[in-house]
Amino acid sequence: RLKLVFELDPASFLIKPLRSAGIYAALVMAFERNERTGELKQQILKLEQRLRSRRVVLAAVLQVMHSHALAEPAAFALIRRTAMEQRKTIEELSAEITARGMLPRAVG
């Protein structure tokens, strides 16, 4: 029975006879598990998004390497520095670079 319960992956459980303290503990455990699961799902979505955007970053680095005759570390450093100056993520700036074909001008 315990193996079956663990396979179901419960958020909480109740023990008989039902008492208010047991019900309260089960509810607290269930709500905590639900909150933690939601946070983990958000973190997974964010990481998957970043993983998908790595192709765009790589394309932007290659484009900057070619257009500025730079090595890979220097091209990435230039993109990172420009992103910081413009208060954008590297992924956002990389998408702009691949769309425009060049580094955007500094805002200021």
C-alpha positions, 0 to 999 in steps of 0.5 A: 500500500505504501508503494502505491501511495508513493507512486501516486505522489500525493501532496499530503495525506490524512490519518484516521481518526480524523482530527483537526490538528491532522487536517490542518497539517495536511492542508498546510503540507498540500498548500506548501507543496502546491506553491513549491510546485508552481515555483519550480514550474516557473523556473523550468519555463524560464530555463527552457526559454533561455535554452531556446534563446541560446541559438539566437545568442550564438547567431549574434556572436557569430555575426559580431565576430564576422562583422567586427573581426573579433574572436568569440570571447571578445564578440560575446564580451562586446554583446554583454557590455552593450546589453548592460549599457542598454539595460537589456538581457543578452538574449534580447540584444542578440535577437535585435542583432540577428534581426538588424544584422548589426549591433544597435547604437548605444542609447544615450 
